[in-house]
Amino acid sequence: MGIETDMALPSILSQIGNSLLSPGDLSNLFSLDFSSPDLATLQNDILDKSYDIAAQIQSRNYFGGDWPGFNEFVLSYMTFVRDVDPYDLAESYPLIEKLFTDLQVAFSNRRGAILTPIVGKIAGIVTNLAISLDSGKYSIVEDNISANVLASNGVAGEHMPRTSEIAKVLLKLFNSIRGERLTNENAQTSKKEVILYVAVLLCRAYFKLNQPSACANVFSNIHTANISFSRYPRSEKVTYRYYLGRFYFLRQELLRARTHLLWAFNNCHSAAVSNQRAILTYLIPSNLVLGVGTRPHLYELVGDTLRGAFGPLEKAVRSGDLYAFNAHLVRYFDWFVSKKMFLLLRSKAQIIIFRNLFRRIDAIVTASAPPLEPGTKRPNDLAFDDLLIGVRLSTRQNDPALAAQASQASPENPAILPYSNLNEMSWTYDDVENICISLIDQGFMKANIYARSKLLRLMPSGGFPRIAEVWAARGQISGDEEAWMDR
């Protein structure tokens, strides 16, 4: 059912009264589509006839006057229709914000479930408009959680006042849904039909406001809401797990992050390339640190920005080249900082780089060793001398140009990481021993250290376990509390 041809205010109010038992039909009577001629016709009717909107609504006596919040919402909507200027949304925004606030108040009533489809229709539009206006982009469209928005990072809340206020309203909506109690009046429609969508919008607002930690409350309550994940649209499930993955990424729980980001990517519509790139922005670095290589065909999908950001990093990690890795981090410093992953990559990847470096040295030493006598077995030993040469090559310790740059470093003109001065370029046997200890303690290498002999003896069963298996053994796996999403 759509809005009928007669767009006079009395006719619309009558249609509202006739649709009170049909949430879907009721939803069709509340539109924010400024391109619709019906909305313009209704606006002209209200203005031309100078209706007393409040009196007109009061005379309908919806729900016998027992739900004043509903009347207030209808009044806000008709006032919005009368006064909105679709060509100046910034000026008209207070009307839209009041409409959304009054919808939230009405929705919190025990009868509020009949407004569930309206919440699903309006919440995304208003959230998108608030973010657009705060970002300097004037637009109002149906919100499909576009990847351009998903991929962007938030700025401080004081610079996004509309988004900050909308987040408060969304939180009240979310809590209203979470606390729903089914009664005879709402048995046919449940507020939980939009709980995942509202959760997604709330997380989106928090990320835009640079408050991702606030999403913890959303995720916790969704996990205990006893909902069937499979019943919700795929777009909502993909977006929810995208934000959940980003949340874990920021907390450096990378296996959990990868679990959700990979699911989101595998279930993202194949035509939504920009959404896939938004997911890969965090999936690729998760893979990198976890020792999972990115499939080559994905670099054809990611575009120049992600290819330029992550391709050289992956190559440096794989080859054990610490200097190349850090130099590239510096080269893309602003981009990595904007994505809030610079410190994570710098701190988490170094131990993986040393692990791969030592593994390469082991392969080179083994390949260059003379043939064994029949019946003998070569000890799987690595001399500190060989490891030290590898570390110095990996960090360019003997590069004259780099040494000159490091010698001139200052707080105002720092050298390329990891060096801030010339002294830090001098790697010693003690450094090699400390790297070995760290690798063994963290499970990335199985070996015994013989410090007096300056020797590392790898375990016969395999000195370099798979990186992903090491992370898994350290407990970074999604727990049972999240298994409901796979059912």
Secondary structure, DSSP 8 states (H G I E B T S, - for coil): ----S---HHHHHHHHHHTTT-HHHHHHT----TT-HHHHHHHHHHHHHT--HHHHHHHH-GGGGT-HHHHHHHHHHHHHHHH--TT-HHHHHHHHHHHHHHHHHHHTSTTGGGGHHHHHHHHHHHHHHHHHHHTT----------HHHHHS----GGG-HHHHHHHHHHHHHHHHHHT----TTSSS--GGGGHHHHHHHHHHHHHHTT-GGGHHHHHHHHHTS---GGGS-HHHHHHHHHHHHHHHHHTT-HHHHHHHHHHHHHHS-TT-HHHHHHHHHHHHHHHHHHT----TTHHHHSHHHHHHHHHHHHHHHHHT-HHHHHHHHHHTHHHHHHTT-HHHHHHHHHHHHHHHHHHHHHHHHHHHS----TT-----EEEHHHHHHHHHHHHTTT-HHHHHHHHT-BTTB--STT-SSGGGG---HHHHHHHHHHHHHTTS--EEEETTTTEEEE-TT-SS--HHHHHHHTT-S--GGGGGGG-
